């Protein structure tokens, strides 16, 4: 049962269930390269807080942008033109909350990077658990060319993804890089021909959704939290996460299905 907060139309997002157990969130401002506005920030916070509050509502989430030109160009600078310092700070605090809400998504979050991901758009892509990109996608963290700096996780998530020295070059120059670079650096998992990235991501989302949802969420949590710890502490965290699955119906169903030579029917219990 979808959370009630998601059962409505949004102004800047398309929120739909393209396959059973899978939620697709599409940034829907193609005429403005899917750039963030204050309204889009509010709506992304609403969507991802609803997912955090109802972790079993979906087994996988797909995040993409409308059209083929851009995933997200970052903050809409036309909206920012003329803002006072107080207004700018208030909006940015909203974008910080947005990034934290996306990072806290309990089910796996897969990015379908259909086009350019610049500034906050790249920071949003880095909040995904992993991503596929169009072969023609371009990436950049351009904030220092505008008198600011990455402030929605970019200085933290990019070094953890591509390494400190390369991340410093990307952030301090503000220069764009290609989808081929992103693949070689491990920032995206796969490149797809233009127009095919969303289909490939949804295929992977279906594979994840077919697995035991409690197991998937616990495994994701163990990876995410373990990377913030030393290895010995991470191993202890993993064992605690593992033992929470022993008493589940899905564990029994998985063993029974294996022995009966059939596909398991996992219920998330």
C-alpha positions in Angstrom: 0.0 0.0 0.0 1.7 3.3 -1.1 2.1 5.9 1.6 -0.8 8.4 1.6 1.7 11.3 1.0 2.6 9.8 -2.4 -1.0 9.3 -3.6 -1.3 12.7 -5.3 -0.1 14.8 -8.2 3.1 16.8 -7.8 4.0 20.1 -9.6 7.6 19.3 -10.4 7.8 15.5 -10.1 6.2 12.5 -11.7 5.7 9.8 -9.1 4.5 6.5 -10.4 4.7 2.7 -10.0 5.8 1.3 -13.4 6.2 -2.3 -12.0 5.0 -4.0 -8.9 7.0 -2.9 -5.8 9.0 -0.3 -7.7 8.5 3.4 -7.4 9.8 5.8 -10.1 10.5 9.4 -9.3 11.0 11.6 -12.3 12.3 15.2 -12.1 9.8 16.9 -14.4 10.9 20.3 -15.5 12.4 19.4 -18.9 11.9 22.9 -20.2 14.4 24.1 -17.6 16.8 21.0 -17.7 15.0 19.6 -14.7 16.7 22.3 -12.5 15.8 22.4 -8.8 13.4 25.1 -7.6 12.2 25.6 -4.1 9.0 23.7 -5.0 11.0 20.7 -6.3 13.1 20.7 -3.2 10.0 20.6 -1.0 8.4 17.8 -3.1 11.6 15.7 -3.0 11.7 16.0 0.7 8.1 15.0 1.0 8.5 11.9 -1.2 11.7 10.6 0.4 10.5 11.3 4.0 7.4 9.3 3.1 9.6 6.4 2.0 11.7 6.6 5.1 8.5 6.5 7.2 7.2 3.5 5.4 10.3 1.4 4.5 8.3 -1.6 3.3 6.1 0.3 0.9 8.4 -0.4 -2.1 11.3 -2.7 -2.8 13.2 -0.5 -5.1 13.2 3.2 -6.2 14.3 4.6 -9.5 15.3 8.3 -9.9 15.5 9.9 -13.3 14.9 13.1 -15.2 12.3 13.9 -17.9 13.5 14.1 -21.5 16.8 13.1 -23.0 18.8 16.4 -22.6 19.3 16.6 -18.8 19.0 14.5 -15.7 19.2 17.7 -13.6 21.2 21.0 -14.2 21.3 21.8 -10.5 19.6 24.8 -8.9 17.5 27.0 -11.1 19.6 30.2 -11.2 16.7 32.2 -12.7 14.8 31.6 -9.5 17.9 32.5 -7.4 18.5 35.8 -9.3 17.8 38.7 -6.9 17.4 36.5 -3.8 18.5 38.2 -0.5 21.2 36.4 1.5 18.5 35.2 3.9 16.3 33.8 1.1 19.3 32.1 -0.5 20.3 30.5 2.8 16.7 29.4 3.5 16.5 27.7 0.1 19.8 26.1 0.5 18.9 24.7 3.8 15.9 23.1 2.1 18.2 21.5 -0.5 20.4 20.2 2.3 17.4 18.5 3.8 16.5 17.1 0.4 19.9 15.5 0.0 19.7 14.0 3.5 16.2 12.6 2.8 17.3 11.0 -0.5 20.4 9.5 1.2 18.1 8.0 3.9 15.9 6.1 1.4 15.5 2.6 3.0 15.0 0.5 -0.2 17.8 0.6 -2.9 17.7 3.9 -4.9 18.9 3.5 -8.5 19.8 6.5 -10.7 18.9 6.6 -14.4 21.1 9.4 -15.6 19.5 10.2 -18.9 21.4 13.4 -19.6 23.5 16.2 -18.1 24.0 16.1 -14.3 25.6 19.3 -13.3 26.1 20.9 -9.8 23.2 19.9 -7.5 22.1 17.4 -10.2 25.3 15.5 -9.9 25.1 15.7 -6.1 21.6 14.2 -6.3 23.0 11.4 -8.6 25.7 10.7 -6.0 23.0 10.1 -3.4 21.8 7.1 -5.3 23.1 3.6 -4.3 24.3 3.2 -7.9 23.5 4.5 -11.3 23.5 3.8 -15.0 24.0 6.7 -17.5 23.4 7.5 -21.1 26.6 7.4 -23.2 26.0 11.1 -24.0 25.6 12.2 -20.4 27.9 14.9 -19.1 28.8 15.6 -15.5 30.2 18.5 -13.5 30.3 20.2 -10.1 30.4 23.8 -11.3 29.7 25.6 -8.0 33.2 27.2 -7.6 32.7 28.9 -11.0 29.6 30.7 -9.5 31.1 31.9 -6.2 29.8 29.1 -4.1 30.8 25.4 -3.5 29.1 22.1 -3.5 26.7 22.0 -0.5 24.4 19.0 -1.0 26.9 16.3 -0.3 29.3 16.8 -3.2 32.5 17.3 -1.2 31.6 14.2 0.8 30.1 11.8 -1.6 32.3 12.4 -4.7 35.6 11.7 -2.9 34.1 8.6 -1.4 33.1 7.5 -4.9 36.0 8.4 -7.2 38.8 9.1 -4.7 40.1 12.2 -3.0 42.6 13.4 -5.6 40.4 13.0 -8.6 37.4 14.6 -6.7 39.6 17.6 -5.8 40.4 18.1 -9.5 36.7 17.9 -10.5 35.5 20.2 -7.7 38.2 22.8 -7.8 38.3 23.2 -11.6 34.5 23.0 -12.1 35.3 21.3 -15.5 32.8 18.9 -17.0 33.6 15.3 -17.6 32.2 12.6 -19.8 30.0 9.5 -19.2 33.1 7.4 -20.2 35.1 9.2 -17.5 32.3 8.6 -15.0 32.3 4.8 -15.8 36.1 4.5 -15.7 36.2 6.3 -12.3 33.4 4.0 -10.9 30.9 6.8 -10.5 28.3 5.0 -12.7 28.0 1.2 -13.1 27.0 1.0 -16.7 26.6 3.1 -19.9 23.6 2.7 -22.2 22.7 4.1 -25.6 20.7 7.3 -25.5 17.1 6.5 -24.7 17.8 3.1 -23.2 19.1 4.0 -19.7 15.8 4.0 -18.0 14.8 0.6 -19.4 18.1 -0.9 -18.2 17.7 0.6 -14.7 14.2 -0.7 -14.4 15.3 -4.2 -15.5 17.8 -4.1 -12.6 15.2 -2.7 -10.3 12.9 -5.7 -11.1 15.8 -8.1 -10.3 16.2 -6.4 -6.9 12.5 -6.3 -6.2 12.3 -10.1 -6.8 14.6 -10.7 -3.8 13.7 -10.8 -0.2 13.0 -7.1 0.7 14.0 -7.3 4.3 17.3 -9.0 3.3 17.9 -6.3 0.6 17.3 -3.5 3.1 19.5 -5.0 5.8 22.3 -5.6 3.3 22.1 -2.0 2.1 22.1 -0.8 5.7 25.1 -3.0 6.5 27.1 -1.7 3.5 26.3 1.9 4.2 26.9 1.9 7.9 29.9 -0.4 7.7 31.7 2.0 5.4 31.6 4.6 8.2 33.3 2.2 10.7 36.6 0.3 11.0 36.4 -3.2 9.6 36.0 -5.0 13.0 33.1 -2.8 14.0 31.6 -3.2 10.5 31.7 -7.0 10.9 29.9 -6.7 14.2 27.2 -4.5 12.6 26.8 -7.0 9.8 26.3 -9.9 12.2 23.6 -7.9 14.1 21.9 -7.1 10.8 22.1 -10.8 9.7 20.5 -12.1 12.9 17.5 -9.9 12.5 16.6 -12.0 9.4 16.7 -15.4 11.0 13.2 -15.2 12.4 11.5 -14.0 9.2 9.0 -15.8 7.1 11.0 -14.9 4.0 14.1 -16.8 5.3 12.0 -20.0 5.6 10.3 -19.4 2.3 13.8 -19.0 0.6 15.0 -22.3 1.9 11.7 -24.0 1.1 11.6 -22.7 -2.4 15.2 -23.8 -3.1 14.4 -27.3 -1.9 11.2 -27.4 -3.9 13.0 -26.1 -7.0 10.7 -23.1 -7.5 11.0 -19.3 -7.4 10.4 -18.0 -3.9 7.4 -15.7 -3.1 8.8 -13.2 -0.7 6.3 -11.1 1.4 8.6 -8.9 3.4 7.8 -10.6 6.6 
